[in-house]
Amino acid sequence: MINPLDLDATGLAALVADLGEKPFRAKQLSHWVHQRLVDDVTAMTDLSRALREKLASVVEIRGPTVVRDTTASDGTRKWLLDVGAGNAVEMVYIPEDDRGTLCVSSQAGCALDCAFCSTGKQGFNRNLTTGEIVGQLWHANRALLADGVSATGRPERELLPSGGKARSAKGALASVPWVDHGRAPITNVVMMGMGEPLANYDNVVAALRVMLDDNAYGLSRRRVTLSTAGLVPAIDRLREDCPVALAVSLHAGNDPLRDRLVPINRKYPLAELLPASVRYLARAPRDFVTFEYVMLDGVNDSIEQARELAQLVREVPCKFNLIPWNPFPGADFQTSPRSRILEFQKTLIDAGFVTTIRKTRGEDIDAACGQLVGQVQDRTKRQIRIQRASANNAAH
Ligand code: SAH
């Protein structure tokens, strides 16, 4: 059975063509799946009974399997999703006054092994499919709508790009949940959950297309952010294929330190990463790149390092987002003291860079940056290496 959550507009068009139907049926199908958020083709009442029957024989709308659903004291909500074979991934909903952001995972685990990240410590199992990525947005919207959550102050015509008009025959407007509530619960997506999104390029790009598609979620490119540890060739491809807002996990102002914190730097050093970030801006929906910088006590947080950083990126139109490091069991780092983070921020601001400090959300349910762990059946040797290393340390 085909899961329509796996298909972007081109895929849905091909499916509908295979069934011998007119192209506009693909748009109707997309509205039902991604806007009315149904999970059953028999509910698609503006399609003929014959078409519904045909669809029911080849299509099954399969959302994620939720194994845990937890809400933090600040309203941040985390879902643990079973993706089979002992793997589970997490997604996080972050409500704010004027927006609702979903932090989406792209892989079960991560192969990049950044020194300070809990997902990295777990090793890597596999890429998520397009349907598993889109399914996160589909499910979160459904769950939040069912709870009556409407997170934003955006006018509904922004949410429904046709101007809020019904997309189907017979004025089915009232059954579009976004219109019923006047607001979509999720207005922003950040590809900042588990995994390196650019290491799962094809599935992530297809999923981004669905997020942006006016017949699906209709999010603006500015409201979809992809965060990468710096896979340079894929940054260039994304610029051509599907430019969305870009965040780059910088974390260090020189190569030796970055080699240690973000090992992919050994393959794509700063001298390649920074020009790629500048090139990206030619097509990006925003005129700056966001550099994420995790604040690690005594590692990358001195005033000299802030100055070095400012000097390094002086040619790059950018903003900084400082992330207080979030602890997880077994990690060897400490979060920088607040005063040091403020000094670091001031140094960057004085050098002319807009610099914000990321608010830590959902701490009491381990939903903050770098705390997502899910469950990963590691297929790399990483867990074994880590266990051996700690056994050696204990022996010495
Ligand atoms: N692979 C992507 C997405 C990672 S998660 C990337 O590297 O950009 C988003 C951000 O959280 C990244 O900047 C990542 O470096 C950061 N992060 C990872 N672990 C963290 C932790 N324990 N505390 C704070 N931020 C962390």
Residues whose N, C-alpha, C, O or C-beta is under 5 A from the ligand:
A	BS01	SAH	F116 C117 S118 M191 M192 G193 G195 E196 P197 S227 T228 A229 S249 E292 V294 I323 P324 W325 N326 C369 G370 Q371
